[in-house]
Amino acid sequence: MKNLTDIMKQARALQSKMEGLQVELEALEVEGASGGGLVRVAMTGKGVLKRVAIDPSLMKAEEREILEDLIVAASNDAKAKAEKLAAEKMQGLAGGLPIPPGFGL
């Protein structure tokens, strides 16, 4: 077992890496799509919606509900991708620290 000083050094290093990761996630962009690509959204790695692109063929008054549903679906797709990417990056950071089971970062 590592001594407390080593664990504290690793914890400080992890904190520094996590701060860097937060900056990286803000700059990172993922794209979600729905309706076979007719609706696309871009979102940061932290889940902030940046852009929405809608194919002109969906711009019909009678298609409004479908368009709304497709925007929600594309947003959820992008958010799931952003969360997966963030989780993968976090998992890589915690590598050497003795973190108890069930303790999520």
Biopython code that builds the backbone (N, CA, C, O; Angstrom):
import numpy as np
from Bio.PDB.StructureBuilder import StructureBuilder

atoms = [
    (1, "MET", "N", (0.850, -1.194, 0.000)),
    (1, "MET", "CA", (0.000, 0.000, 0.000)),
    (1, "MET", "C", (0.884, 1.243, 0.000)),
    (1, "MET", "O", (1.921, 1.287, 0.662)),
    (2, "LYS", "N", (0.465, 2.218, -0.734)),
    (2, "LYS", "CA", (1.225, 3.455, -0.832)),
    (2, "LYS", "C", (1.051, 4.266, 0.440)),
    (2, "LYS", "O", (0.033, 4.165, 1.125)),
    (3, "ASN", "N", (2.058, 5.069, 0.744)),
    (3, "ASN", "CA", (1.910, 5.905, 1.932)),
    (3, "ASN", "C", (1.053, 7.128, 1.608)),
    (3, "ASN", "O", (0.815, 7.453, 0.445)),
    (4, "LEU", "N", (0.609, 7.776, 2.638)),
    (4, "LEU", "CA", (-0.325, 8.890, 2.499)),
    (4, "LEU", "C", (0.269, 10.034, 1.685)),
    (4, "LEU", "O", (-0.451, 10.677, 0.921)),
    (5, "THR", "N", (1.549, 10.300, 1.826)),
    (5, "THR", "CA", (2.187, 11.382, 1.076)),
    (5, "THR", "C", (2.116, 11.117, -0.428)),
    (5, "THR", "O", (1.820, 12.022, -1.208)),
    (6, "ASP", "N", (2.385, 9.887, -0.826)),
    (6, "ASP", "CA", (2.311, 9.530, -2.241)),
    (6, "ASP", "C", (0.881, 9.669, -2.763)),
    (6, "ASP", "O", (0.660, 10.158, -3.871)),
    (7, "ILE", "N", (-0.075, 9.238, -1.965)),
    (7, "ILE", "CA", (-1.478, 9.332, -2.381)),
    (7, "ILE", "C", (-1.885, 10.790, -2.523)),
    (7, "ILE", "O", (-2.601, 11.138, -3.462)),
    (8, "MET", "N", (-1.445, 11.648, -1.614)),
    (8, "MET", "CA", (-1.778, 13.072, -1.690)),
    (8, "MET", "C", (-1.145, 13.719, -2.927)),
    (8, "MET", "O", (-1.771, 14.557, -3.576)),
    (9, "LYS", "N", (0.087, 13.337, -3.254)),
    (9, "LYS", "CA", (0.735, 13.854, -4.466)),
    (9, "LYS", "C", (-0.046, 13.446, -5.703)),
    (9, "LYS", "O", (-0.262, 14.249, -6.610)),
    (10, "GLN", "N", (-0.469, 12.186, -5.727)),
    (10, "GLN", "CA", (-1.242, 11.697, -6.861)),
    (10, "GLN", "C", (-2.584, 12.414, -6.949)),
    (10, "GLN", "O", (-3.053, 12.727, -8.043)),
    (11, "ALA", "N", (-3.201, 12.674, -5.802)),
    (11, "ALA", "CA", (-4.492, 13.374, -5.787)),
    (11, "ALA", "C", (-4.333, 14.792, -6.339)),
    (11, "ALA", "O", (-5.178, 15.252, -7.107)),
    (12, "ARG", "N", (-3.259, 15.490, -5.955)),
    (12, "ARG", "CA", (-3.028, 16.846, -6.481)),
    (12, "ARG", "C", (-2.775, 16.807, -7.982)),
    (12, "ARG", "O", (-3.263, 17.662, -8.722)),
    (13, "ALA", "N", (-2.015, 15.819, -8.429)),
    (13, "ALA", "CA", (-1.748, 15.678, -9.865)),
    (13, "ALA", "C", (-3.043, 15.395, -10.610)),
    (13, "ALA", "O", (-3.276, 15.939, -11.689)),
    (14, "LEU", "N", (-3.888, 14.541, -10.033)),
    (14, "LEU", "CA", (-5.171, 14.223, -10.651)),
    (14, "LEU", "C", (-6.048, 15.468, -10.725)),
    (14, "LEU", "O", (-6.707, 15.699, -11.739)),
    (15, "GLN", "N", (-6.066, 16.265, -9.672)),
    (15, "GLN", "CA", (-6.863, 17.485, -9.662)),
    (15, "GLN", "C", (-6.406, 18.423, -10.782)),
    (15, "GLN", "O", (-7.234, 19.010, -11.479)),
    (16, "SER", "N", (-5.126, 18.558, -10.949)),
    (16, "SER", "CA", (-4.581, 19.406, -12.005)),
    (16, "SER", "C", (-4.980, 18.876, -13.384)),
    (16, "SER", "O", (-5.369, 19.643, -14.265)),
    (17, "LYS", "N", (-4.879, 17.561, -13.558)),
    (17, "LYS", "CA", (-5.268, 16.957, -14.836)),
    (17, "LYS", "C", (-6.757, 17.136, -15.089)),
    (17, "LYS", "O", (-7.165, 17.370, -16.226)),
    (18, "MET", "N", (-7.578, 17.031, -14.041)),
    (18, "MET", "CA", (-9.023, 17.192, -14.212)),
    (18, "MET", "C", (-9.365, 18.620, -14.621)),
    (18, "MET", "O", (-10.269, 18.836, -15.428)),
    (19, "GLU", "N", (-8.648, 19.594, -14.069)),
    (19, "GLU", "CA", (-8.875, 20.991, -14.471)),
    (19, "GLU", "C", (-8.548, 21.165, -15.948)),
    (19, "GLU", "O", (-9.273, 21.846, -16.673)),
    (20, "GLY", "N", (-7.459, 20.550, -16.391)),
    (20, "GLY", "CA", (-7.103, 20.599, -17.809)),
    (20, "GLY", "C", (-8.142, 19.909, -18.668)),
    (20, "GLY", "O", (-8.458, 20.371, -19.765)),
    (21, "LEU", "N", (-8.678, 18.791, -18.166)),
    (21, "LEU", "CA", (-9.701, 18.060, -18.903)),
    (21, "LEU", "C", (-10.965, 18.900, -19.051)),
    (21, "LEU", "O", (-11.595, 18.882, -20.109)),
    (22, "GLN", "N", (-11.345, 19.632, -18.012)),
    (22, "GLN", "CA", (-12.532, 20.487, -18.086)),
    (22, "GLN", "C", (-12.379, 21.520, -19.199)),
    (22, "GLN", "O", (-13.323, 21.771, -19.949)),
    (23, "VAL", "N", (-11.200, 22.115, -19.308)),
    (23, "VAL", "CA", (-10.930, 23.088, -20.376)),
    (23, "VAL", "C", (-11.007, 22.394, -21.735)),
    (23, "VAL", "O", (-11.575, 22.930, -22.686)),
    (24, "GLU", "N", (-10.425, 21.190, -21.812)),
    (24, "GLU", "CA", (-10.451, 20.431, -23.061)),
    (24, "GLU", "C", (-11.883, 20.096, -23.473)),
    (24, "GLU", "O", (-12.234, 20.207, -24.648)),
    (25, "LEU", "N", (-12.717, 19.684, -22.504)),
    (25, "LEU", "CA", (-14.106, 19.332, -22.813)),
    (25, "LEU", "C", (-14.901, 20.540, -23.292)),
    (25, "LEU", "O", (-15.782, 20.403, -24.141)),
    (26, "GLU", "N", (-14.601, 21.720, -22.759)),
    (26, "GLU", "CA", (-15.282, 22.927, -23.226)),
    (26, "GLU", "C", (-14.947, 23.217, -24.677)),
    (26, "GLU", "O", (-15.806, 23.679, -25.427)),
    (27, "ALA", "N", (-13.718, 22.954, -25.085)),
    (27, "ALA", "CA", (-13.282, 23.246, -26.449)),
    (27, "ALA", "C", (-13.695, 22.150, -27.432)),
    (27, "ALA", "O", (-13.822, 22.410, -28.628)),
    (28, "LEU", "N", (-13.902, 20.942, -26.942)),
    (28, "LEU", "CA", (-14.240, 19.806, -27.778)),
    (28, "LEU", "C", (-15.660, 19.955, -28.325)),
    (28, "LEU", "O", (-16.527, 20.515, -27.654)),
    (29, "GLU", "N", (-15.896, 19.464, -29.519)),
    (29, "GLU", "CA", (-17.233, 19.545, -30.090)),
    (29, "GLU", "C", (-17.640, 18.181, -30.637)),
    (29, "GLU", "O", (-16.854, 17.515, -31.311)),
    (30, "VAL", "N", (-18.877, 17.768, -30.343)),
    (30, "VAL", "CA", (-19.436, 16.532, -30.889)),
    (30, "VAL", "C", (-20.672, 16.896, -31.684)),
    (30, "VAL", "O", (-21.300, 17.928, -31.448)),
    (31, "GLU", "N", (-21.015, 16.032, -32.633)),
    (31, "GLU", "CA", (-22.205, 16.277, -33.441)),
    (31, "GLU", "C", (-23.180, 15.130, -33.260)),
    (31, "GLU", "O", (-22.801, 13.959, -33.266)),
    (32, "GLY", "N", (-24.437, 15.490, -33.100)),
    (32, "GLY", "CA", (-25.502, 14.497, -33.036)),
    (32, "GLY", "C", (-26.414, 14.687, -34.235)),
    (32, "GLY", "O", (-26.535, 15.792, -34.763)),
    (33, "ALA", "N", (-27.053, 13.610, -34.661)),
    (33, "ALA", "CA", (-27.921, 13.694, -35.840)),
    (33, "ALA", "C", (-29.163, 12.845, -35.628)),
    (33, "ALA", "O", (-29.180, 11.917, -34.820)),
    (34, "SER", "N", (-30.197, 13.191, -36.376)),
    (34, "SER", "CA", (-31.428, 12.394, -36.379)),
    (34, "SER", "C", (-32.091, 12.559, -37.740)),
    (34, "SER", "O", (-31.695, 13.399, -38.549)),
    (35, "GLY", "N", (-33.103, 11.740, -37.968)),
    (35, "GLY", "CA", (-33.816, 11.821, -39.248)),
    (35, "GLY", "C", (-32.913, 11.542, -40.427)),
    (35, "GLY", "O", (-33.049, 12.163, -41.481)),
    (36, "GLY", "N", (-31.984, 10.603, -40.254)),
    (36, "GLY", "CA", (-31.073, 10.280, -41.352)),
    (36, "GLY", "C", (-30.155, 11.440, -41.708)),
    (36, "GLY", "O", (-29.716, 11.561, -42.851)),
    (37, "GLY", "N", (-29.865, 12.292, -40.731)),
    (37, "GLY", "CA", (-28.966, 13.430, -40.957)),
    (37, "GLY", "C", (-29.682, 14.709, -41.359)),
    (37, "GLY", "O", (-29.033, 15.721, -41.623)),
    (38, "LEU", "N", (-31.012, 14.682, -41.409)),
    (38, "LEU", "CA", (-31.752, 15.893, -41.775)),
    (38, "LEU", "C", (-31.671, 16.966, -40.694)),
    (38, "LEU", "O", (-31.798, 18.157, -40.977)),
    (39, "VAL", "N", (-31.459, 16.533, -39.460)),
    (39, "VAL", "CA", (-31.268, 17.471, -38.352)),
    (39, "VAL", "C", (-29.950, 17.118, -37.686)),
    (39, "VAL", "O", (-29.714, 15.969, -37.313)),
    (40, "ARG", "N", (-29.085, 18.134, -37.542)),
    (40, "ARG", "CA", (-27.788, 17.933, -36.899)),
    (40, "ARG", "C", (-27.588, 19.030, -35.861)),
    (40, "ARG", "O", (-27.970, 20.181, -36.069)),
    (41, "VAL", "N", (-26.991, 18.655, -34.753)),
    (41, "VAL", "CA", (-26.657, 19.637, -33.720)),
    (41, "VAL", "C", (-25.195, 19.453, -33.341)),
    (41, "VAL", "O", (-24.652, 18.350, -33.408)),
    (42, "ALA", "N", (-24.569, 20.555, -32.941)),
    (42, "ALA", "CA", (-23.197, 20.512, -32.438)),
    (42, "ALA", "C", (-23.248, 20.940, -30.980)),
    (42, "ALA", "O", (-23.954, 21.880, -30.616)),
    (43, "MET", "N", (-22.485, 20.231, -30.150)),
    (43, "MET", "CA", (-22.499, 20.457, -28.718)),
    (43, "MET", "C", (-21.062, 20.347, -28.198)),
    (43, "MET", "O", (-20.256, 19.587, -28.735)),
    (44, "THR", "N", (-20.753, 21.113, -27.148)),
    (44, "THR", "CA", (-19.430, 20.987, -26.539)),
    (44, "THR", "C", (-19.368, 19.688, -25.751)),
    (44, "THR", "O", (-20.387, 19.044, -25.503)),
    (45, "GLY", "N", (-18.163, 19.319, -25.365)),
    (45, "GLY", "CA", (-17.978, 18.126, -24.547)),
    (45, "GLY", "C", (-18.621, 18.247, -23.181)),
    (45, "GLY", "O", (-18.787, 17.250, -22.479)),
    (46, "LYS", "N", (-18.986, 19.472, -22.797)),
    (46, "LYS", "CA", (-19.661, 19.696, -21.515)),
    (46, "LYS", "C", (-21.173, 19.804, -21.690)),
    (46, "LYS", "O", (-21.884, 20.091, -20.727)),
    (47, "GLY", "N", (-21.677, 19.576, -22.911)),
    (47, "GLY", "CA", (-23.115, 19.535, -23.134)),
    (47, "GLY", "C", (-23.765, 20.863, -23.487)),
    (47, "GLY", "O", (-24.987, 20.987, -23.403)),
    (48, "VAL", "N", (-22.982, 21.855, -23.876)),
    (48, "VAL", "CA", (-23.552, 23.142, -24.272)),
    (48, "VAL", "C", (-23.853, 23.101, -25.773)),
    (48, "VAL", "O", (-22.962, 22.861, -26.587)),
    (49, "LEU", "N", (-25.110, 23.338, -26.124)),
    (49, "LEU", "CA", (-25.543, 23.321, -27.513)),
    (49, "LEU", "C", (-24.964, 24.528, -28.241)),
    (49, "LEU", "O", (-25.123, 25.662, -27.791)),
    (50, "LYS", "N", (-24.287, 24.283, -29.376)),
    (50, "LYS", "CA", (-23.628, 25.356, -30.130)),
    (50, "LYS", "C", (-24.363, 25.699, -31.423)),
    (50, "LYS", "O", (-24.535, 26.874, -31.747)),
    (51, "ARG", "N", (-24.797, 24.679, -32.162)),
    (51, "ARG", "CA", (-25.427, 24.912, -33.467)),
    (51, "ARG", "C", (-26.509, 23.883, -33.728)),
    (51, "ARG", "O", (-26.471, 22.760, -33.225)),
    (52, "VAL", "N", (-27.477, 24.303, -34.533)),
    (52, "VAL", "CA", (-28.526, 23.412, -35.032)),
    (52, "VAL", "C", (-28.583, 23.613, -36.543)),
    (52, "VAL", "O", (-28.652, 24.749, -37.014)),
    (53, "ALA", "N", (-28.556, 22.515, -37.309)),
    (53, "ALA", "CA", (-28.670, 22.584, -38.760)),
    (53, "ALA", "C", (-29.879, 21.747, -39.172)),
    (53, "ALA", "O", (-29.981, 20.569, -38.831)),
    (54, "ILE", "N", (-30.783, 22.370, -39.905)),
    (54, "ILE", "CA", (-32.025, 21.705, -40.309)),
    (54, "ILE", "C", (-32.106, 21.720, -41.830)),
    (54, "ILE", "O", (-31.986, 22.769, -42.463)),
    (55, "ASP", "N", (-32.309, 20.549, -42.399)),
    (55, "ASP", "CA", (-32.459, 20.454, -43.846)),
    (55, "ASP", "C", (-33.714, 21.231, -44.264)),
    (55, "ASP", "O", (-34.762, 21.098, -43.633)),
    (56, "PRO", "N", (-33.612, 22.027, -45.305)),
    (56, "PRO", "CA", (-34.762, 22.837, -45.744)),
    (56, "PRO", "C", (-36.019, 22.026, -46.059)),
    (56, "PRO", "O", (-37.126, 22.558, -45.976)),
    (57, "SER", "N", (-35.871, 20.757, -46.416)),
    (57, "SER", "CA", (-37.044, 19.936, -46.734)),
    (57, "SER", "C", (-37.968, 19.760, -45.533)),
    (57, "SER", "O", (-39.131, 19.394, -45.704)),
    (58, "LEU", "N", (-37.474, 20.014, -44.323)),
    (58, "LEU", "CA", (-38.289, 19.876, -43.111)),
    (58, "LEU", "C", (-38.988, 21.172, -42.721)),
    (58, "LEU", "O", (-39.734, 21.198, -41.742)),
    (59, "MET", "N", (-38.762, 22.235, -43.462)),
    (59, "MET", "CA", (-39.310, 23.546, -43.113)),
    (59, "MET", "C", (-40.728, 23.732, -43.666)),
    (59, "MET", "O", (-40.989, 24.629, -44.468)),
    (60, "LYS", "N", (-41.615, 22.876, -43.223)),
    (60, "LYS", "CA", (-43.019, 22.948, -43.637)),
    (60, "LYS", "C", (-43.859, 23.012, -42.375)),
    (60, "LYS", "O", (-43.594, 22.297, -41.409)),
    (61, "ALA", "N", (-44.866, 23.862, -42.383)),
    (61, "ALA", "CA", (-45.708, 24.043, -41.197)),
    (61, "ALA", "C", (-46.291, 22.722, -40.709)),
    (61, "ALA", "O", (-46.369, 22.489, -39.503)),
    (62, "GLU", "N", (-46.698, 21.860, -41.628)),
    (62, "GLU", "CA", (-47.313, 20.588, -41.226)),
    (62, "GLU", "C", (-46.287, 19.593, -40.679)),
    (62, "GLU", "O", (-46.667, 18.569, -40.110)),
    (63, "GLU", "N", (-45.023, 19.872, -40.840)),
    (63, "GLU", "CA", (-43.949, 18.999, -40.346)),
    (63, "GLU", "C", (-43.374, 19.490, -39.015)),
    (63, "GLU", "O", (-42.383, 18.942, -38.534)),
    (64, "ARG", "N", (-43.982, 20.512, -38.420)),
    (64, "ARG", "CA", (-43.428, 21.151, -37.231)),
    (64, "ARG", "C", (-43.166, 20.167, -36.090)),
    (64, "ARG", "O", (-42.082, 20.180, -35.507)),
    (65, "GLU", "N", (-44.133, 19.321, -35.765)),
    (65, "GLU", "CA", (-43.959, 18.376, -34.657)),
    (65, "GLU", "C", (-42.837, 17.380, -34.939)),
    (65, "GLU", "O", (-42.063, 17.036, -34.046)),
    (66, "ILE", "N", (-42.756, 16.926, -36.172)),
    (66, "ILE", "CA", (-41.678, 16.000, -36.546)),
    (66, "ILE", "C", (-40.330, 16.696, -36.381)),
    (66, "ILE", "O", (-39.392, 16.112, -35.840)),
    (67, "LEU", "N", (-40.231, 17.934, -36.841)),
    (67, "LEU", "CA", (-38.997, 18.701, -36.726)),
    (67, "LEU", "C", (-38.599, 18.884, -35.262)),
    (67, "LEU", "O", (-37.433, 18.717, -34.905)),
    (68, "GLU", "N", (-39.563, 19.224, -34.427)),
    (68, "GLU", "CA", (-39.280, 19.390, -32.993)),
    (68, "GLU", "C", (-38.747, 18.097, -32.391)),
    (68, "GLU", "O", (-37.785, 18.119, -31.624)),
    (69, "ASP", "N", (-39.367, 16.968, -32.735)),
    (69, "ASP", "CA", (-38.919, 15.670, -32.231)),
    (69, "ASP", "C", (-37.511, 15.336, -32.723)),
    (69, "ASP", "O", (-36.705, 14.781, -31.977)),
    (70, "LEU", "N", (-37.220, 15.674, -33.978)),
    (70, "LEU", "CA", (-35.903, 15.398, -34.535)),
    (70, "LEU", "C", (-34.820, 16.255, -33.864)),
    (70, "LEU", "O", (-33.696, 15.790, -33.670)),
    (71, "ILE", "N", (-35.148, 17.482, -33.515)),
    (71, "ILE", "CA", (-34.187, 18.348, -32.817)),
    (71, "ILE", "C", (-33.876, 17.760, -31.438)),
    (71, "ILE", "O", (-32.717, 17.712, -31.025)),
    (72, "VAL", "N", (-34.905, 17.320, -30.742)),
    (72, "VAL", "CA", (-34.691, 16.698, -29.430)),
    (72, "VAL", "C", (-33.833, 15.437, -29.579)),
    (72, "VAL", "O", (-32.904, 15.221, -28.801)),
    (73, "ALA", "N", (-34.142, 14.617, -30.564)),
    (73, "ALA", "CA", (-33.387, 13.371, -30.771)),
    (73, "ALA", "C", (-31.930, 13.656, -31.122)),
    (73, "ALA", "O", (-31.032, 12.987, -30.613)),
    (74, "ALA", "N", (-31.686, 14.635, -31.980)),
    (74, "ALA", "CA", (-30.314, 14.974, -32.355)),
    (74, "ALA", "C", (-29.556, 15.529, -31.145)),
    (74, "ALA", "O", (-28.375, 15.230, -30.963)),
    (75, "SER", "N", (-30.222, 16.326, -30.327)),
    (75, "SER", "CA", (-29.593, 16.877, -29.117)),
    (75, "SER", "C", (-29.239, 15.758, -28.148)),
    (75, "SER", "O", (-28.151, 15.751, -27.572)),
    (76, "ASN", "N", (-30.147, 14.821, -27.968)),
    (76, "ASN", "CA", (-29.875, 13.684, -27.083)),
    (76, "ASN", "C", (-28.730, 12.822, -27.614)),
    (76, "ASN", "O", (-27.927, 12.307, -26.835)),
    (77, "ASP", "N", (-28.654, 12.665, -28.927)),
    (77, "ASP", "CA", (-27.575, 11.902, -29.545)),
    (77, "ASP", "C", (-26.230, 12.577, -29.264)),
    (77, "ASP", "O", (-25.266, 11.914, -28.882)),
    (78, "ALA", "N", (-26.171, 13.893, -29.456)),
    (78, "ALA", "CA", (-24.925, 14.631, -29.202)),
    (78, "ALA", "C", (-24.554, 14.584, -27.722)),
    (78, "ALA", "O", (-23.383, 14.418, -27.378)),
    (79, "LYS", "N", (-25.536, 14.727, -26.858)),
    (79, "LYS", "CA", (-25.263, 14.712, -25.416)),
    (79, "LYS", "C", (-24.721, 13.351, -24.974)),
    (79, "LYS", "O", (-23.798, 13.285, -24.162)),
    (80, "ALA", "N", (-25.283, 12.281, -25.499)),
    (80, "ALA", "CA", (-24.796, 10.940, -25.167)),
    (80, "ALA", "C", (-23.347, 10.764, -25.630)),
    (80, "ALA", "O", (-22.531, 10.171, -24.924)),
    (81, "LYS", "N", (-23.037, 11.278, -26.811)),
    (81, "LYS", "CA", (-21.660, 11.190, -27.312)),
    (81, "LYS", "C", (-20.718, 12.012, -26.438)),
    (81, "LYS", "O", (-19.609, 11.569, -26.140)),
    (82, "ALA", "N", (-21.146, 13.201, -26.027)),
    (82, "ALA", "CA", (-20.319, 14.062, -25.177)),
    (82, "ALA", "C", (-20.073, 13.395, -23.825)),
    (82, "ALA", "O", (-18.952, 13.422, -23.316)),
    (83, "GLU", "N", (-21.105, 12.800, -23.244)),
    (83, "GLU", "CA", (-20.964, 12.134, -21.948)),
    (83, "GLU", "C", (-20.045, 10.922, -22.050)),
    (83, "GLU", "O", (-19.234, 10.681, -21.156)),
    (84, "LYS", "N", (-20.167, 10.162, -23.127)),
    (84, "LYS", "CA", (-19.304, 8.988, -23.314)),
    (84, "LYS", "C", (-17.853, 9.417, -23.452)),
    (84, "LYS", "O", (-16.957, 8.812, -22.862)),
    (85, "LEU", "N", (-17.628, 10.458, -24.230)),
    (85, "LEU", "CA", (-16.274, 10.962, -24.426)),
    (85, "LEU", "C", (-15.684, 11.470, -23.116)),
    (85, "LEU", "O", (-14.528, 11.188, -22.805)),
    (86, "ALA", "N", (-16.469, 12.213, -22.353)),
    (86, "ALA", "CA", (-15.997, 12.733, -21.060)),
    (86, "ALA", "C", (-15.678, 11.584, -20.106)),
    (86, "ALA", "O", (-14.669, 11.627, -19.402)),
    (87, "ALA", "N", (-16.533, 10.555, -20.079)),
    (87, "ALA", "CA", (-16.309, 9.406, -19.194)),
    (87, "ALA", "C", (-15.025, 8.667, -19.570)),
    (87, "ALA", "O", (-14.266, 8.246, -18.697)),
    (88, "GLU", "N", (-14.787, 8.513, -20.872)),
    (88, "GLU", "CA", (-13.573, 7.832, -21.317)),
    (88, "GLU", "C", (-12.331, 8.620, -20.900)),
    (88, "GLU", "O", (-11.340, 8.040, -20.458)),
    (89, "LYS", "N", (-12.392, 9.934, -21.043)),
    (89, "LYS", "CA", (-11.247, 10.770, -20.676)),
    (89, "LYS", "C", (-11.029, 10.755, -19.162)),
    (89, "LYS", "O", (-9.884, 10.712, -18.712)),
    (90, "MET", "N", (-12.094, 10.788, -18.373)),
    (90, "MET", "CA", (-11.980, 10.743, -16.918)),
    (90, "MET", "C", (-11.384, 9.419, -16.462)),
    (90, "MET", "O", (-10.549, 9.384, -15.558)),
    (91, "GLN", "N", (-11.816, 8.335, -17.090)),
    (91, "GLN", "CA", (-11.331, 7.008, -16.723)),
    (91, "GLN", "C", (-9.820, 6.924, -16.916)),
    (91, "GLN", "O", (-9.119, 6.313, -16.109)),
    (92, "GLY", "N", (-9.329, 7.531, -17.973)),
    (92, "GLY", "CA", (-7.898, 7.535, -18.229)),
    (92, "GLY", "C", (-7.122, 8.317, -17.180)),
    (92, "GLY", "O", (-5.981, 7.978, -16.868)),
    (93, "LEU", "N", (-7.742, 9.368, -16.633)),
    (93, "LEU", "CA", (-7.076, 10.194, -15.623)),
    (93, "LEU", "C", (-6.892, 9.473, -14.300)),
    (93, "LEU", "O", (-5.861, 9.634, -13.648)),
    (94, "ALA", "N", (-7.858, 8.696, -13.902)),
    (94, "ALA", "CA", (-7.843, 8.080, -12.577)),
    (94, "ALA", "C", (-6.896, 6.883, -12.507)),
    (94, "ALA", "O", (-6.711, 6.302, -11.438)),
    (95, "GLY", "N", (-6.303, 6.517, -13.623)),
    (95, "GLY", "CA", (-5.440, 5.357, -13.755)),
    (95, "GLY", "C", (-4.708, 4.857, -12.532)),
    (95, "GLY", "O", (-4.989, 3.742, -12.093)),
    (96, "GLY", "N", (-3.773, 5.618, -11.943)),
    (96, "GLY", "CA", (-2.927, 5.095, -10.886)),
    (96, "GLY", "C", (-3.408, 5.325, -9.475)),
    (96, "GLY", "O", (-2.783, 4.842, -8.531)),
    (97, "LEU", "N", (-4.505, 6.050, -9.297)),
    (97, "LEU", "CA", (-4.952, 6.346, -7.931)),
    (97, "LEU", "C", (-5.781, 5.214, -7.350)),
    (97, "LEU", "O", (-6.599, 4.622, -8.055)),
    (98, "PRO", "N", (-5.586, 4.909, -6.088)),
    (98, "PRO", "CA", (-6.406, 3.873, -5.439)),
    (98, "PRO", "C", (-7.771, 4.428, -5.061)),
    (98, "PRO", "O", (-7.990, 4.796, -3.907)),
    (99, "ILE", "N", (-8.686, 4.492, -6.011)),
    (99, "ILE", "CA", (-10.010, 5.050, -5.784)),
    (99, "ILE", "C", (-10.947, 3.912, -5.382)),
    (99, "ILE", "O", (-10.996, 2.881, -6.052)),
    (100, "PRO", "N", (-11.691, 4.098, -4.290)),
    (100, "PRO", "CA", (-12.599, 3.034, -3.841)),
    (100, "PRO", "C", (-13.663, 2.705, -4.886)),
    (100, "PRO", "O", (-14.078, 3.587, -5.638)),
    (101, "PRO", "N", (-14.108, 1.458, -4.944)),
    (101, "PRO", "CA", (-15.163, 1.086, -5.881)),
    (101, "PRO", "C", (-16.414, 1.921, -5.645)),
    (101, "PRO", "O", (-16.780, 2.206, -4.505)),
    (102, "GLY", "N", (-17.064, 2.311, -6.741)),
    (102, "GLY", "CA", (-18.299, 3.085, -6.638)),
    (102, "GLY", "C", (-18.071, 4.569, -6.469)),
    (102, "GLY", "O", (-19.030, 5.340, -6.454)),
    (103, "PHE", "N", (-16.818, 4.991, -6.339)),
    (103, "PHE", "CA", (-16.509, 6.415, -6.189)),
    (103, "PHE", "C", (-16.299, 6.982, -7.579)),
    (103, "PHE", "O", (-15.222, 6.837, -8.156)),
    (104, "GLY", "N", (-17.322, 7.628, -8.119)),
    (104, "GLY", "CA", (-17.224, 8.187, -9.464)),
    (104, "GLY", "C", (-16.586, 9.548, -9.475)),
    (104, "GLY", "O", (-16.768, 10.335, -8.546)),
    (105, "LEU", "N", (-15.835, 9.833, -10.525)),
    (105, "LEU", "CA", (-15.229, 11.161, -10.683)),
    (105, "LEU", "C", (-16.075, 11.977, -11.603)),
    (105, "LEU", "O", (-15.751, 13.133, -11.877)),
]
sb = StructureBuilder()
sb.init_structure("model")
sb.init_model(0)
sb.init_chain("A")
sb.init_seg("    ")
for serial, (resi, resn, name, xyz) in enumerate(atoms, 1):
    if name == "N":
        sb.init_residue(resn, " ", resi, " ")
    sb.init_atom(name, np.array(xyz, "f"), 0.0, 1.0, " ", f" {name:<3s}", serial, name[0])
structure = sb.get_structure()
